Structures are given as structure tokens and as C-alpha cells.
């Protein structure tokens, strides 16, 4: 079973940038499609971005399209989320997840993700 550990969260001013990392250990990382999610207090969990096994196919939520970029380095067993032009409404707990159910494509349904990280807090001040 893979284990996922996120890092890179913190406090940033509106308009700033952060890069989140999700390091995987255990089961082969390159066999997993990966996703980044967030959940703010009182709100449902939201898929932000997803990437397929090879890194050649990605998808983004409309709320982050053009501001966030997902990428992965299979040699380092790590997936990244570069976040630019951050807004106060981006404040949430951000989590990465791994899905072993998709041989070639990215995965958008949370129910198809098998393993979740513990999350990292991102706070954007006005």
C-alpha cells in the first residue's frame, strides 16, 4: 500500500504563490493516477487537479484553471501542485490522493481514489 505525505502548505498573502508536494512511498508510484483535492470548513471536498500515470494528461477545476498546475516526477515518487495568484477563497486543507483504477487516464471521481494523504493547511490572507 502506498503512503502519501503532503508538504508545502502555509500562510501566504493574496496574489502570492505556494508549491505543494506529495511524496509517495510503498507501492509503485508510477502505477497511480494522482489528484489534488481541498476542503474548506463547511464545504464539500473539491477536486482541483488530476494527472494520469505518465503525466501527459491533466484536468483542472474551473476554480483553479490558469492559476494552478499539477505535475509529477515519477523518478522522485512525487506529485506537485503549483499554486499562483492565490485568493482568500483558496484557504482550505489540501490533500493528495492516489488511484490505481485507471490504466491510462486521469481520475476525477473521489470514490475511485484508493489512498489519501493527511492534508496540509493553506491559508491565504487578504
JODA-V439559 format. One record per residue. N is the residue number from 0. RES is the residue in one small letter. NEAR is the number of other ideal C-beta (glycine too) atoms within 8 Angstrom. Layout:
BEGIN
n=N res=RES near=NEAR
n=N res=RES near=NEAR
END
This chain:
BEGIN
n=0 res=x near=5
n=1 res=x near=12
n=2 res=x near=8
n=3 res=x near=14
n=4 res=x near=9
n=5 res=x near=15
n=6 res=x near=9
n=7 res=x near=9
n=8 res=x near=10
n=9 res=x near=8
n=10 res=x near=5
n=11 res=x near=11
n=12 res=x near=7
n=13 res=x near=9
n=14 res=x near=5
n=15 res=x near=8
n=16 res=x near=9
n=17 res=x near=11
n=18 res=x near=9
n=19 res=x near=16
n=20 res=x near=10
n=21 res=x near=16
n=22 res=x near=10
n=23 res=x near=13
n=24 res=x near=7
n=25 res=x near=6
n=26 res=x near=8
n=27 res=x near=6
n=28 res=x near=11
n=29 res=x near=6
n=30 res=x near=7
n=31 res=x near=14
n=32 res=x near=15
n=33 res=x near=14
n=34 res=x near=16
n=35 res=x near=18
n=36 res=x near=13
n=37 res=x near=13
n=38 res=x near=11
n=39 res=x near=8
n=40 res=x near=3
n=41 res=x near=3
n=42 res=x near=8
n=43 res=x near=4
n=44 res=x near=9
n=45 res=x near=11
n=46 res=x near=11
n=47 res=x near=15
n=48 res=x near=15
n=49 res=x near=14
n=50 res=x near=14
n=51 res=x near=13
n=52 res=x near=10
n=53 res=x near=6
n=54 res=x near=10
n=55 res=x near=4
n=56 res=x near=10
n=57 res=x near=10
n=58 res=x near=7
n=59 res=x near=10
n=60 res=x near=9
n=61 res=x near=5
n=62 res=x near=6
n=63 res=x near=12
n=64 res=x near=8
n=65 res=x near=3
n=66 res=x near=8
n=67 res=x near=13
n=68 res=x near=8
n=69 res=x near=16
n=70 res=x near=9
n=71 res=x near=10
n=72 res=x near=9
n=73 res=x near=9
n=74 res=x near=4
n=75 res=x near=6
n=76 res=x near=9
n=77 res=x near=11
n=78 res=x near=14
n=79 res=x near=13
n=80 res=x near=15
n=81 res=x near=10
n=82 res=x near=13
n=83 res=x near=8
n=84 res=x near=6
n=85 res=x near=14
n=86 res=x near=7
n=87 res=x near=8
n=88 res=x near=5
n=89 res=x near=11
n=90 res=x near=8
n=91 res=x near=11
n=92 res=x near=10
n=93 res=x near=16
n=94 res=x near=15
n=95 res=x near=16
n=96 res=x near=15
n=97 res=x near=14
n=98 res=x near=13
n=99 res=x near=9
n=100 res=x near=7
n=101 res=x near=12
n=102 res=x near=4
n=103 res=x near=6
n=104 res=x near=8
n=105 res=x near=12
n=106 res=x near=12
n=107 res=x near=7
n=108 res=x near=6
n=109 res=x near=8
n=110 res=x near=4
n=111 res=x near=9
n=112 res=x near=12
n=113 res=x near=8
n=114 res=x near=11
n=115 res=x near=8
n=116 res=x near=12
n=117 res=x near=8
n=118 res=x near=9
n=119 res=x near=13
n=120 res=x near=9
n=121 res=x near=17
n=122 res=x near=8
n=123 res=x near=14
n=124 res=x near=8
n=125 res=x near=4
END
